[in-house]
Amino acid sequence: MVTDRYGNPLHACTPETAGHLDRAVEALLHFSPEVERAVGDALLSGPTSPVAQSFAAYLGVLGTEPREAAAARQRFERYLAGVDLTSLPVRERLHVAAAGTWLAGDMQRAAGLLEELTAAHPTDALALAVGHQLDFFTGDAVRLRDRIGGALSAWDTADPHRSLVLGMYAFGLEESGHYRQAEEAGLAAVEADPRDVWAIHAVVHTYEMQGRVSEGIGYLDARRPQWTRDNYLDVHNWWHYALYALEAGDTDTALGIYDTSLHHEGSAGLAMELLDAAALLWRIHLAGERPTARWEALADAWAARADPPHYAFNDVHAVMSYAGAGRTQAAERLIADRRRWLAGAGADTSAVTNRRMTAEIGLPACEALLAHARGDHATVVELLWPLRRRLHEFGGSHAQRDALQKTLVDSALASGRHELARVLVSERIGLRPDSSYNWSARARLANALGDTAQAAVARDHARAAAAAAAEALPPPRENS
């Protein structure tokens, strides 16, 4: 019986195909573009391999690209038409079921199937990695942590891929608020494998969530050769760097990163990159600056995609871009289209996860962003206040969703809802007492209340936090 590198048997698989699959898993764990070539080689050499077919299906949905997902669905359906699923071993039957379920739009059920798989086969790295991303896309922080934590003890400490599993665990720990353990796990993972960009990313998140800006900048700078080349995560890690720059009060550096890494003429227009670009510009927009030309180009990129309903998290960032560019009609059209999709009697009802995400979180968030663009801050508060502790339900990380939390803070202050603003700012300072943004918001609130003394103290705190962060930034020429 042919097995993968972890000892898991592979049905309908030759040694050649097994080698390609091992190469594909290695690339997936390192977020390397090589994964697509390796999976393609596995399909060519073993077209009846259920793991190869499932892997190809996973690649079709991991990027949250609707056209790639549609093509993957068609390819997978052709495979299913020629296979007797009852003849497959249980592990591979679960892979096929999980892949098909995700392609059909039920992300929660797909995540559950992969959890069932890894309970029995905890060293199935493909199932762990894909399940981990599903937990991220559905915003399930507890399962993001426990899926990996539950498998980790089964991995031999001598296995070089154990550290990559530890890196996933670090991110789950961070999203669950276990910052000390997350940092320890992430640092250990990177020490063992410096190319583990997901673990680098986990450590960066840990510093972000604690307001440890100087350490975050230093950590990214020390590891630039590892995270800036040949991986799918480089744009996102540059986005994190830009967030640190904003905390340091250095908008020029943040915009320089935007122009060289997040969105430019050579950008591929992928959803994952466009949403990072929107989330950065929106934060700059909330700070009172208007990078108009960048907004226009970004809105054009979203419009060129003309995405059908697929993933509410992406829709929100498309509307964010339209709102930032002042294209309220484009935002209205997208919102109206999603409402028709939800209401249409003949609509495809299979995309159950995105339907719920869109109805409960995505549409209210889109409407709030549009209201903010129109200066209707009372409506923003009305829409976002009830959702502020539910935003995780449509996916993303705490850091990503903070753009909406900051929108709520801004509108609570702008609409004179000082009692709500006090609650929000107090919560933020309690969690990140060294954040220049949080103290600036506190100063703004104190000014609105006529407390000039407290406003001055808060401004001093904000300046000190920004100055401490700025010391860690390299000279501008090194930021590109």
C-alpha positions in Angstrom: 0.0 0.0 0.0 1.3 3.4 -1.0 1.4 6.0 1.8 2.0 9.7 2.2 5.0 10.9 4.1 3.1 10.7 7.3 2.2 7.1 6.9 -1.4 7.6 5.8 -2.5 5.0 3.2 -3.4 6.4 -0.2 -6.1 4.7 -2.3 -5.7 4.4 -6.1 -2.3 6.1 -5.9 1.1 5.2 -7.4 4.4 6.1 -5.7 4.8 8.9 -8.3 1.4 10.4 -7.4 2.2 10.1 -3.7 5.4 12.0 -4.2 3.5 14.8 -6.0 1.0 14.9 -3.1 3.7 15.1 -0.5 5.3 18.0 -2.5 1.9 19.7 -2.7 1.3 19.4 1.1 4.7 20.8 1.8 4.0 23.8 -0.5 0.5 24.3 1.0 2.0 24.4 4.5 4.5 27.0 3.4 1.9 29.0 1.4 4.1 28.4 -1.7 2.7 28.9 -5.3 4.4 25.6 -6.0 1.2 23.9 -4.6 -0.7 24.5 -7.8 1.9 22.8 -10.0 2.3 19.9 -7.6 -1.4 19.2 -7.4 -1.6 19.5 -11.2 1.1 16.9 -11.4 -0.7 14.6 -8.9 -3.9 14.8 -11.0 -2.0 14.0 -14.2 -0.3 11.0 -12.8 -3.2 9.8 -10.7 -6.5 11.1 -12.0 -8.5 8.6 -9.9 -6.8 9.5 -6.6 -9.4 10.7 -4.2 -6.9 12.8 -2.3 -5.5 14.4 -5.4 -9.0 15.2 -6.6 -10.0 16.6 -3.2 -6.8 18.6 -3.0 -7.6 20.2 -6.3 -11.1 21.0 -5.1 -9.7 22.6 -1.9 -7.5 24.8 -4.0 -10.5 26.0 -5.9 -12.1 27.4 -2.8 -9.2 28.5 -0.6 -8.7 31.7 -2.5 -12.4 32.8 -2.1 -12.5 33.4 -5.9 -16.0 32.6 -7.2 -14.8 31.7 -10.8 -12.1 29.4 -9.5 -14.7 27.7 -7.2 -17.1 27.2 -10.1 -14.4 25.6 -12.3 -13.3 23.4 -9.4 -17.0 22.4 -8.8 -17.4 21.3 -12.4 -14.1 19.3 -12.4 -15.0 17.6 -9.1 -18.5 16.7 -10.3 -16.9 14.9 -13.3 -14.7 13.0 -10.9 -17.7 12.0 -8.7 -19.6 10.8 -11.7 -17.1 8.0 -12.2 -16.3 6.8 -8.7 -18.0 4.5 -6.2 -17.7 6.5 -3.0 -18.6 3.4 -0.9 -15.5 1.7 -2.2 -13.2 4.4 -0.7 -11.4 4.1 2.6 -13.1 6.2 5.4 -10.3 8.8 5.5 -10.5 9.5 1.8 -14.2 9.3 1.7 -14.3 12.1 4.3 -11.9 14.1 2.2 -14.2 13.7 -0.8 -17.2 14.6 1.3 -15.6 17.7 2.8 -14.4 18.9 -0.6 -17.8 18.5 -2.1 -19.6 20.1 0.8 -17.4 23.2 0.7 -17.8 23.4 -3.1 -21.6 23.3 -2.4 -21.3 26.2 0.0 -21.7 24.6 3.4 -18.5 25.7 5.1 -19.5 24.7 8.6 -20.4 21.1 7.6 -17.1 20.8 5.6 -15.2 22.0 8.7 -17.0 19.4 10.8 -16.2 16.6 8.3 -12.5 17.4 8.4 -12.6 17.5 12.2 -14.1 14.0 12.2 -11.3 13.0 9.8 -8.5 14.4 12.0 -9.9 12.9 15.2 -9.1 9.5 13.7 -6.1 10.6 11.5 -4.4 13.5 13.3 -1.3 13.4 11.1 -3.3 14.1 8.0 -1.6 17.5 7.3 -3.9 18.3 4.4 -7.0 17.9 6.5 -5.5 19.9 9.3 -4.4 22.8 7.0 -7.7 23.0 5.1 -9.8 22.7 8.2 -7.8 25.4 9.8 -8.5 27.7 6.9 -12.2 26.9 7.1 -12.2 27.8 10.7 -10.6 31.1 9.8 -13.1 31.8 7.0 -16.0 31.1 9.3 -14.6 33.1 12.2 -14.6 30.1 14.6 -11.8 31.0 16.9 -12.4 28.1 19.3 -12.2 25.5 16.6 -9.3 27.4 15.0 -7.5 26.7 18.2 -8.8 23.3 19.2 -8.7 21.6 15.9 -4.9 21.9 15.9 -4.5 21.6 19.6 -6.3 18.3 19.5 -4.0 16.8 16.9 -0.7 18.2 18.0 0.1 15.5 20.6 0.0 12.9 17.9 2.8 14.4 16.0 6.3 13.1 16.6 8.6 15.9 17.8 11.2 14.6 15.3 8.8 15.3 12.4 10.0 18.5 10.7 6.4 19.3 9.8 5.3 19.3 13.4 6.6 22.9 13.7 4.2 23.9 10.8 1.3 22.4 12.8 2.6 24.3 15.8 2.5 27.5 13.7 -1.2 26.9 12.9 -1.8 26.3 16.6 -0.2 29.7 17.4 -2.7 31.5 15.2 -5.6 29.6 16.8 -4.3 30.6 20.2 -3.9 34.2 19.2 -7.5 34.5 17.8 -8.8 32.9 21.0 -6.9 35.5 23.1 -4.2 33.3 24.5 -1.4 35.8 23.6 1.4 34.5 25.7 1.0 30.9 24.6 0.5 32.1 21.0 3.7 34.0 21.0 5.6 31.1 22.5 4.2 28.6 19.9 4.7 31.0 17.0 8.3 31.8 17.9 9.1 28.1 18.4 7.6 27.3 15.0 9.6 29.9 13.2 12.8 28.9 15.0 12.3 25.4 13.8 11.3 26.4 10.2 12.1 30.0 9.3 10.1 29.6 6.1 6.9 29.1 8.1 5.2 32.4 7.0 1.9 31.4 8.7 3.7 31.2 12.0 5.4 34.5 11.4 1.9 35.9 10.6 0.7 34.4 13.9 3.4 36.2 15.9 2.7 39.4 14.1 -1.0 39.1 15.0 -0.1 38.5 18.6 1.9 41.7 18.8 -0.9 43.6 17.0 -3.6 42.5 19.4 -1.5 43.6 22.4 -0.4 46.9 20.9 3.3 45.8 20.9 4.0 47.8 17.8 7.8 48.2 18.1 8.2 44.5 18.6 6.0 43.7 15.7 8.0 46.0 13.4 11.3 44.5 14.6 10.1 41.0 14.2 9.0 41.6 10.6 12.1 43.4 9.7 14.3 40.7 11.1 12.6 38.1 8.9 12.0 39.9 5.6 13.9 37.4 3.5 11.5 34.7 4.7 8.1 36.4 4.3 8.5 38.7 1.3 9.4 36.1 -1.3 7.7 33.2 -3.0 4.6 32.9 -0.9 0.9 33.8 -1.0 1.1 35.6 2.3 3.6 38.4 1.5 0.9 41.0 0.6 -1.0 40.3 3.8 2.1 40.5 6.0 3.0 43.8 4.3 -0.6 44.9 5.3 0.3 44.1 8.9 3.5 46.2 8.5 1.4 49.1 7.2 -0.9 48.8 10.3 2.1 49.2 12.5 3.2 52.2 10.5 -0.3 53.8 11.1 0.1 53.2 14.8 3.4 55.0 14.6 1.7 58.0 13.0 3.5 57.4 9.7 0.9 57.5 7.0 3.5 58.1 4.3 5.1 54.7 5.1 1.8 53.0 5.1 0.9 54.5 1.7 4.3 53.6 0.4 3.6 50.0 1.3 0.2 50.2 -0.3 1.7 51.4 -3.6 4.6 48.9 -3.8 2.9 45.8 -2.3 -0.8 46.0 -1.7 -2.2 47.5 -4.9 -0.6 48.8 -8.0 -0.7 48.4 -11.8 0.9 44.9 -11.6 -1.5 43.6 -8.9 -3.3 40.4 -9.9 -6.7 41.7 -8.7 -7.2 38.7 -6.3 -9.9 39.1 -3.7 -7.5 38.4 -0.8 -5.2 41.2 -1.9 -8.0 43.7 -2.7 -9.6 43.4 0.7 -6.2 44.1 2.4 -5.9 47.2 0.2 -9.4 48.3 1.1 -8.9 47.7 4.8 -5.8 49.8 4.9 -7.2 52.8 2.9 -10.4 52.7 5.0 -8.3 53.1 8.2 -6.5 56.1 6.6 -9.9 57.4 5.5 -11.1 57.2 9.2 -8.1 59.2 10.2 -9.2 62.1 8.0 -7.0 61.6 5.0 -8.4 61.1 1.4 -6.0 59.1 -0.9 -8.5 59.7 -3.7 -6.6 58.3 -6.7 -5.9 55.1 -4.8 -9.5 54.7 -4.0 -10.5 55.2 -7.6 -8.1 52.6 -8.8 -9.1 50.1 -6.1 -12.8 50.6 -6.8 -12.1 50.0 -10.5 -10.4 46.7 -9.6 -13.4 45.5 -7.5 -15.8 46.6 -10.3 -13.9 44.7 -12.9 -14.4 41.5 -10.9 -18.2 41.8 -11.1 -18.4 39.0 -8.5 -21.5 37.0 -7.9 -22.6 36.3 -4.3 -19.8 34.1 -3.0 -18.3 35.3 0.3 -19.8 38.1 2.4 -16.4 39.2 3.8 -15.3 40.1 0.3 -18.5 41.9 -0.4 -18.0 44.2 2.6 -14.6 45.2 1.4 -15.9 45.8 -2.1 -18.5 48.2 -0.7 -15.7 49.7 1.5 -13.8 50.5 -1.7 -16.8 52.0 -3.4 -17.7 54.1 -0.3 -14.1 55.3 -0.1 -14.1 56.3 -3.7 -17.4 58.1 -3.3 -19.2 55.7 -5.7 -22.3 55.3 -3.6 -24.3 54.1 -6.6 -21.9 51.1 -7.1 -22.2 50.3 -3.4 -26.0 50.5 -3.7 -26.0 48.2 -6.7 -24.0 45.5 -4.9 -26.2 45.7 -1.8 -29.4 45.5 -4.0 -27.9 42.5 -5.9 -27.3 40.6 -2.7 -30.8 41.4 -1.4 -32.3 40.0 -4.6 -30.1 36.9 -4.2 -31.3 36.3 -0.7 -35.0 36.9 -1.6 -35.1 35.1 -5.0 -37.3 32.1 -4.9 -35.4 30.4 -7.7 -32.0 31.2 -6.4 -29.4 28.6 -5.6 -30.0 27.6 -2.0 -26.9 25.5 -1.6 -24.6 28.3 -0.4 -26.0 28.1 3.1 -23.0 29.5 4.9 -22.6 32.6 2.7 -26.4 33.2 2.8 -26.4 33.3 6.6 -23.2 35.4 6.6 -24.7 37.9 4.1 -28.1 38.2 5.7 -26.9 38.5 9.3 -23.5 40.3 9.0 -22.5 41.2 5.5 -25.5 43.3 4.4 -25.7 45.3 7.7 -22.0 46.0 7.5 -22.2 47.1 3.9 -25.1 49.4 4.7 -23.1 50.8 7.6 -20.2 51.6 5.4 -22.4 53.3 2.8 -24.1 55.3 5.6 -20.7 56.4 6.9 -19.7 57.6 3.4 -22.9 59.7 3.4 -22.2 61.1 6.8 -25.2 59.4 8.4 -23.4 58.4 11.5 -26.5 57.7 13.5 -27.4 54.9 11.1 -23.9 53.5 11.3 -24.3 53.1 15.0 -27.7 51.7 14.7 -26.4 49.0 12.3 -23.0 48.1 13.9 -23.7 48.4 17.6 -25.8 45.2 17.7 -23.2 43.4 15.6 -20.0 44.5 17.3 -19.7 41.2 19.2 -20.9 39.1 16.3 -18.7 40.3 13.5 -16.5 37.2 13.7 -19.4 35.2 12.3 -18.6 36.2 8.8 -14.9 35.3 9.0 -11.6 37.0 9.1 -9.4 37.8 12.0 -9.7 40.3 14.9 -7.2 42.5 13.1 -9.1 42.5 9.9 -12.5 43.1 11.5 -11.1 46.0 13.4 -11.8 48.3 10.4 -15.5 47.9 11.2 -15.0 48.3 14.9 -13.1 51.6 14.2 -16.0 52.7 11.9 -18.3 52.2 14.8 -16.1 54.2 17.2 -15.8 57.0 14.6 -19.6 57.2 14.1 -20.4 57.0 17.8 -18.2 60.1 18.3 -19.5 61.9 15.2 -23.2 61.3 16.1 -22.8 62.5 19.7 -23.4 59.0 21.2 -20.9 59.8 23.8 -22.0 57.0 26.2 -21.5 54.4 23.6 -18.2 55.9 22.5 -17.0 55.9 26.1 -17.7 52.1 26.3 -16.0 51.4 23.1 -12.9 53.4 23.8 -12.7 52.1 27.3 -12.8 48.5 26.0 -10.1 49.2 23.5 -7.7 50.9 26.0 -8.2 48.1 28.4 -7.0 45.6 25.8 -4.3 47.7 24.1 -3.2 50.5 26.5 -0.2 51.4 24.3 -2.2 52.0 21.1 -1.9 55.5 19.7 -5.2 55.1 17.9 -7.0 54.3 21.2 -5.7 57.3 23.0 -6.5 59.6 20.1 -10.1 58.3 20.2 -10.1 59.0 24.0 -8.8 62.5 23.4 -11.5 63.1 20.8 -14.2 61.9 23.2 -12.8 64.1 26.0 -12.9 67.1 23.7 -16.5 66.4 22.7 -17.4 66.3 26.4 -15.6 69.6 27.1 -12.9 68.0 29.3 -9.9 69.7 28.0 -7.6 68.4 30.7 -8.4 64.8 30.0 -8.1 65.5 26.3 -4.6 66.8 26.8 -3.5 63.8 28.8 -5.0 61.4 26.2 -3.2 63.3 23.4 0.1 63.0 25.3 -0.4 59.2 25.7 -1.2 59.0 21.9 2.0 61.0 21.0 4.1 58.9 23.3 2.8 55.6 21.9 3.3 56.8 18.3 6.8 58.0 19.0 7.8 54.7 20.6 6.5 52.8 17.6 8.1 55.2 15.1 11.6 54.5 16.6 11.3 51.0 15.4 10.5 51.9 11.8 13.5 51.8 9.4 14.3 54.8 7.1 11.6 55.3 4.4 13.7 53.9 1.6 13.8 50.5 3.3 10.0 50.1 3.5 9.5 49.2 -0.1 
